[in-house]
Amino acid sequence: MLLGFVVAYWIISVAIGLWVALRVHNTADYAAAGHSMPLPVVTATVFATWFGSETVLGIPATFLKEGLHGVVADPFGSSLCLVLVGLFFAVKLYRKKLLTIGDFYRHQYGRSVEVLVTLCIVISYLGWVAAQIKALGLVFNVVSEEAISKDTGMIIGAATVMIYTLFGGMLSVAITDFIQMIIIMVGMLYIGWDLSVPAGGVANVIHHASLEGKFNFWPKANLTDMVAFFTAWITMMLGSIPQQDVFQRVTSSNNEKTARNASVLGGSLYFLFAFVPIFLAYSATLIAPDLVSQYLNTDSQLILPKLILEKAPLFAQIMFFGALLSAIKSCASATLLAPSVTFAENIVKGFYKTMTDDQLLKVMRIIVFCFTVLVTYIAIHSELSIFKMVENAYKITLVAAFVPLVCGLYWKRATPLGGLLSVVLGGGVWLIGEWVTPEAAIPPQLAGLLASCIGMVLGSLVVNRKLVQSA
């Protein structure tokens, strides 16, 4: 019966996405929802895009093992990312009326930087989208009582999400995200209330977690631990800012005020609701300690789904898995669309200057299909946890794209040479660090970020000095 409800919900949500797709007529509709979305819809799509599989499955599993200290990247870093976007980036980027974040790098630094940064952004999405596909496989496997294998579930999930994303683009993603945000919020709150009773109440769960030291957040007072903690925090907080999915939500807004407020509201809502799955997972240690000990060191991502299946009534199961599927679908569709759009606009289009808008739209859809096939293959063959796949996704954009974005918006002396050196040095130092000394006291992505700053300053000051001397 549960599987029947899940399948029915899945079909209805895909049908809604396809119905909305009938209103897509050009690349502006497809990539930016016609720049027409009001505050409630943009807030919903900001929230729903980030409230994905890692929030419901990955973060709680990590919390059970490491406490709050282990989840500094997400939700702490990720929610702060969205708030920072709203406060410092949304208005400036919205006023530029660009189609993709890659367009900003082209206008600011030239074609070379546009291509390099776009490739970095596209690569960064591989792990993130693969994590959502992996989660879809897990959900179908669990609700079917293993009648559907994880690999088959991944293929089914990826194919159906791709259908409405391919045809409807950002317009379909925005409308379905609005519906799915409501389902996520209602479902999470209901199941939290339902499981709090056998766990002895909310206060009892919090008290027990506190006694077990799960609320220890700050690192130990030594340089190595503090550097690692700081790096984990900024990797997602800053590395997520120069991402196409974030930019799409900004540029799909109907005005700059909506762009700013929706980012701040969406990030704040995400931070608050991310603690509901954490509460549910820790409740499992009180409700079903044997289940936790069975999966904690083997596949901790299964603890919460298994708890719901074994201890919750049917209606609560429907609410939970409806919310979980909503979370994964909204995140998967957004992260399929974002790299496909920017690859088409900033890589392919650059080689075909006479490409029409209709031709570009077709290219975007073809790339959505190809990208779906690629990330499904990665998801099936990856051994990383959902949380690690998402956390690792932002290293490359942190070292290659963040500094050029900030300096392009806020430093008038930034030059094309500075942008190019920032990308090359940042990415190069990071790659060497990951290859030679991945466990160094200074993590590779932090070293790459510092190198990116040095490259920007040196490249820009050299050019500016030459201009002064020539004058």
N, C-alpha and C positions, 0 to 999 in steps of 0.2 A: 504493500500500500504506500509506504514511504517513497519507494522508487517511482511509483505512478505519479505522485504529487510532484516529485522532482522533475520528471520528464515533462509533465504538463506545464509547469512553471517555465521550464527551459524553452519549450516551443512558443509559449505566449510572449516571452521577452524577446526572442529572436524575431517573431512576427511584428512586434512593435517597432523594432529597429529597421526592418525592411519597409514597413509602412512609412516611416519618417524619411527613408531614403528616396522616396518618390519626389521629395521636395529639393533634392540636390540637383542643381543645374550647372554649376561651374566650380572652379577650384576654390573660390572664396567660401562657397557653401561647404565644400568637402573638407578643406583644411582649417577653416576658422568659423564655421557655422554662420557665415554671412556677416560676421562682426555684429550680431544682433541679440545675443543672449542677455536676459535680465539678471539681476542680482541673485534671486533664489536658484536659478538654473546653474549659473556659473559657480556659486558656492557649493551646490550639490555635486557638480562634476569635479571640482577641486577635491572635495572630501572623498568622493567615491573612487576617484582614480588612485588615491593613496591608500585607501582602506582596502588592501588586497589580501592575497593569501598569506603574506608574511605577517600581517597584522593579526589575523585570526588563528593561524597555525604556527608560524615561525617565531614571533615575539613571545607568545606564552610558553612555548617549549624552551626557549632560551632563558626566560625568566625562572622557570622551575630549576634549571641547572645553575644559573649564575646570579639570580636576583636582579635588582634594578641596575646594578653596575654593568651587567651584560647587555642591556638594551639601551645604552646611551645613544647609539646611532639611530635607532628607531624604537620608540616614537619621539624621543627627545630631539634628536638632530633633524629628523624629517619634518616634524611639525614646525620647528623654528625656521626651517628653510622656507616654508610657505608664508610664514609671518614676515620674514625678511624680504621675500619677493614683493609682498603687498606694500611694505613700508618704503622700500628703496628702489625697486626695479619696475613695478607694474606700470606706473604712470609714464615713465620715460620711454619704456618699450611700446606701450599702447599708442603714444603720440606718433611713433614712426610709421604706423600702418603697414607693417611688413607681413608677409605670408608665413615665413618661418624664422627661427632664431638664426639659421645659417645666413639669411639675408642681411642680418645686422653685421656679421663678421665680414661679408663681402663689401658692404658700403663703408665700413670703418677701416678695414685693413687690406682689402683686395681679394682677388680670386684664389690665390694660393692658401691664404689663411682660411677662407671659406671652405675649401675642399678638405683641408686637414682637420679642421674642427668638426665639420659635418661627418667625416669618417669616424672620428672619435665618439661623437654623439650616437651614431648608428651602432657602433660596436658596444657601447655601454648598455644599450637596450637588450642585447642578446641574453644576458643573464637574468635581467628583470622579467622579460616576457616569458622566458623559459621557466622561471619560478611559478608564474601563474598557470602555465600549461601543466606543469608537474602537479600543482595543487588540484587542477580539474581532474586529472587522472586519479588522484588519491580519493577525491570525493565520490566519483562514480564507482570506484572500487569498493569503498566503504558502504555506501547506501545500497549497492546491489549484492552485499554480502559476498563479495569477491567473484560474483558471476561475470562481472566485467573486469578484465585485468587492468592494471594501472596504465600500461602502454596503450591499450585500446581506448581507455577513458581519455587519455591525453589526445589521441587522434580525433575522437568524437568532439571533445570540448574545443579543441583548436579549430576544427573545421566549421563548427556552428558559429563560434564567435567571429571567425573570419568573414562569414557570409554577410552579416549586416554591417560590419566594419568596412568591407570591401565596397559595398554599394552606397552606404549612407555616410561614411566618413564622420567628421566631427559633429555634424548635425544629428546623426543617429546616436552617436556616443553621448552627446549632451542630454538628449531627451531620456534615453534609457538610464543614464546615470542619475537623473533626477528621481525617477521611479525607484531605482535600486537603492538610493540613499535612504529613502523612507523605509524600505524593507529592511535594510541593514540596521537602522536605528531601532525600529520597533522590535525586530527579531532579537537583537542583542540585549535590549533592556528586558524583554519578556523572559528569555532564557536565563538571564542573570537573576531575575526575581525568582524564577522557578527553582533554580539550583541552590539559591541562598538558604532555602528552608532546610533541606537535609544536611547542609553544611553547618547549621547552627546559627545562621544569620550573617549579615555582612560584617558586623563588628567582630564576630568570632573568627571569621576568615582573616580579616586584617590583623587581628591580635596574634593569631597563630603564625602568620607570615612574618610579623615583626619579631617574634621570639626566635624564629629560625634564621634571622638575619637577612631576609630577602629584601629589605628596604635599604640596605647599605648601598649607597650610590657612588660616593666619591672614591677615588683610587687611594692606594696606600701612599704614605708620605715619602716616596722615593722617586727619583727622576725617571727611571724606566717606566714605572707604572703610570705616572702622570702624563708622560709623553704619549704612551699608548692610548690612554683614556682620551686625551685631547684630540689625537688623530682620528680615533673612531668617531668622535662627536662631529668633527668638521667634515669628515669624508662624505657623509650623507647631507649634512646641513648646508655646506657650500657646494659640494659636487653636484647636488640636485638642481641648483639654481639655473645653470645654463643648459637646460633640457627642453626639448621641443614640446613635451606634454605640458610642462608648466607654462611655456610661452603660448601654446594654443589656448589655454584657458584665459590667459590675459587678453589675447587679441580677439577672442570670440565674444568678449563683453560688448555691451551696447554703448558704453562710454568709459572714460578713464576712472571715474569714481567707482563704478562697478568693478573694474579690474582690480583696483586697490583693495576695496572692502571685501570682495569675494575671496581673495587670497588669504587675508587675515582671518576671516570668519571660518573658511574651510580648514585652515591649519589649526585653529583653536578647537574646532569640533573634532578634528581628527585626533588631537592630543587627548581630549577627554574620553572619547569612545574607544581609543586603543587600550584603555585600562579595563574595559569590560571583558574581553577575551582573557586577559591576564588574571582577572578575578575568577573567571570560570575555570581556568586551568589549575589555579591553586586550590580551588574548592575541591578538585578531584583528589587532592592529597588527603582530604578529610572524609570525602564520601566513598572513595574507592582506592585506598592506598595500595592494594594489591595490583590494580590496573596500572597505576603510576609506576610502581617498581618493575612491572613487566615491560613497559615500553620506554622508560626514561633513558636507558642507555642503548636501546636498539633503534627505535624509530619514535622519538618523542613527539613528532608532529601528529601522531595518531591518538595521543592521549585524549584530547578534547573531543574529537569525533566519536571515539569509542565510548567515552563517558556518556555522551548524549544518547547514543544508541542503547546502552545498557541500563541507564538510570532515569532517563527522562521519558514522559509519556509521548504518545504519537504526535499530538499537536505541538508540543515543545520541540520535537524532532523536526517537524515540518518548518517551524519558525527558524530554528537554528540553521538547517541546511539551505533554506531559502535565503537567509541572510548571508551565509557563507558563499553560495553560488553568486549572489548579487555582487558581493565584494570582489570575487575573483573575476567575474565577467566584466565589470566596469573597469577594473585595472587592466585586464588583458586587452580589451578593445582599444583603450587609450594608448597602451604601449605598443600595440601592433600598428596603429595609425601614425604615431609621431615619427618614428624613424623612416617609415615608408614615404611620408610626405616630404620630409627634409631631404632624403636621398634623391627623390625625383626632382625637387625644386633646385637644390644646390649642387647636385652632381650631374645628373642626366641632362637637365635643361641647359646647363652651361656649355654642353657640346653641340646643342642644337638651338642656335639663336632664334631661328624662325618658327619654333614650335608654337602652335596655337594653344589656346586655353583648353579646348576639347581634347587635343592630343596629350597635353600635360595631365589632364584628369585621367585619361586611359592609362598613362604610364604609372600614375600613383596607384591605381587599382591593381595593375600587374605586379608592382613591387610589394603591395600588401600580401598578395598571394605567395610570392616567392619568399618573403620574410616569414610568413606563417610556417611554411614548409621547413625552413632552416631552424627556427626556434623550437619547433616540435621535435626535430631530430636531436637538437642539443638537450632538450628536456628529457627525452627518453634515455639518453646515454650519460647524463651527468650524475655524479655521485654526491654532489654538494647538497646541503640542506637548503630549504626554501629561504631561510633567513640569510645564510651566507651568500646565496646567489644574488639576492637583492643588495646586500651590503657591499659586495664586491663590484657591483655595476657602476658605482659612482666614482671609483678611483680615477679612471681615465679622464672624465670630464673635470674633476677637481684639478688635475695637474695640467690639463691642456686648454680648457675653455673658460674657467672661472676668472682668472686674472685678466685676460683680454676683454671679457665682458665688463668687469668693474671699471677697468681703466678706460675703455671705450666710452662709457657713460659718464664717468666722473673726473677723468684726467685729460685736460685739453691738450697736453703735450704728447699723448700717445700717438705713435706713428705706425705705418704698415710694417716697417722693419722691427719695431718693438713687438708688435703682435706676432709676427712670424717667429722671432727668437723666443718669445714666451711659450708658444706652442711647441716648438722643436726642443728647447731645453727642458721644459717641464715634462713632456712626454718621454724624451730620451733618458733623463735621469731616473724617472720612475721605472721604465722598462729595464734599465741596467740594474737598478736596486732589486726588482722582483726576481731577476734572473740570478744575480750574484749573491746578494745578502737580504733575502726576504724577511729574515728575523732580526735585522739590525736594530740597535737601540733607537735610531731615528727611522721610523717606518718609511718604505719607499715612496708612498704617496705624499708624505710630509716633505721629504727631500725634493720630490718633484714639484710640489707647490712653491717651495722656496726658490727653486731654480727658475720656475715660471716667472716669479716676481723679478728676479735678477735679469732675466732675458728682456722683460718688458722695459725695465728702467734703463738698462744699457743701450738697447736698440733705439729707444725713443730719445735719450739724451744725446747719443752720437749724432743722429740726424738733426736734432734741434741745434746742436752746437755748430754743425757745418753750415746750417742756414744762417746763423748769427754771424759766423765768420765771413760768409760770402756777401752778406749785406754790408 
